[in-house]
Amino acid sequence: MKRKKKPKRRMQYPAATMAFYGPDNRRATKVVVAIVPNEHAEPGPLERWMTGSDVRKDPKIGEQIQAFLKKHNVKTVVSTDRIIGCPHEEGEDYPTGTKCPFCPFWANRDRFTHELEE
């Protein structure tokens, strides 16, 4: 007997992307949420929230994210399932083309798999 695949849900717009960043793979100190108005649009409004603790556990940040999503009438949220890199921004917080001096954990690591690169 073949198993039936679950039908994929159709993406509804406006949508939002949410990504988490942190000094290592355990603590997310930054979350970035961007609004995608429709299937063919580039991301539109974008907000960043940062804290010294974990943004995923901060109820005030959670409320602010919910308000941002509601303000833009978001129908779908797509989120990373892990922290995907350093919270510092290349070119703003440290020189372009160099590794972040504040987050040595990410210096030689793949930001999606978290495995060390050679």
N, C-alpha and C positions, 0 to 999 in steps of 0.2 A: 504494500500500500504506500503510495507516494504521499509525502506531506505537502500540503499546500502552503505556499509562501503567503505571509500576511501582505495584503495590498499596501503599497506605499501611500502614505498620506500626502496629499498635494500641498505644497507650500502655499500658505496664504500671506498676502501682503496687505499693509506694510509688515515687514519682518524686522527682526533685530538679531544682530550677532553679539555674542558676549564671550570675552576672552579674559583669562586670569593670568597674572604675572606675579612673580615673587623672587626673592633672593635665592631660593632653592626650590625643590620640588614638593615641599611640605607646607609652606606658608604663603598664601596669596595676599600680597600687600597692595595690589592694584587690580582693578577690573575696568575693562573698556567695553562700552556698549555703543554700537552703531546701528542706525536705522537704515534699512534698505527699502525704499518706497515701492519698488516694483521689480519684476523679474529682470528687466534690462537696465536698471538704474545702477549707478555707482552708489556706494554708501553715502548717506546724507548726514544728518545731525549725529554728532558723536559726543559722548561724555566719558570722563575718566573719574574714578573714585580711588583714593589712596588712603591708607591708614598704616600705623606702625604694627597693628595686630593683623588678624586674618579677615579680609573683606567679606569672605563667605560666611563668617560668623557674626558680623556686625549688623544688628537689626536696623539701625538708623540708615546705613548704606542700602540695605535691602529695601527699605521703604522709599528711599530716593530713587532707586532703580525702578521700582514698581511705578512710581509717579512719572518717571521719564517715559516708560513704556506706554502708560495710559495716555499721556499727553500726545503721543504720536500714534495712538490707536493701533498698537502692534497686535497682530493676529498670531504670529509664529515667532518663537525664540529659538535660535540655534546657538548652542554653547559648546565650548571645549569641555572635554571630560577630565582635563588635568591642567596644571599650570604649564604655560607654554613659553616660558622664558623670563628674562630679567625685567623688572619694572622700570628700569632707567631707559631713556631714549637716546639712541645714537645721534650725535650731532648737537644735542641739547645738553645732556648730562655728562657726556664724555665725547672725545673726538671721533669723528666718522672714520670708519675703517679699523678701529681698535676694539679690543675687548673691554667690557665694562670692568673698571677697577673695583667697583663696589660689590660685585656678585661673582666671586671666583667659581662658585658651583657651576655656572653656565659657560665658563671660559672655553672648554673643549667638549661640550655636550650638545647632542642633538636636542633641540627644544621640543620636539614632538615625541620622540621615543625615550628621552632622558638618558640614552646610552652615550658612553664616552666615544668621541670620534678619534680617529688615529691620524 
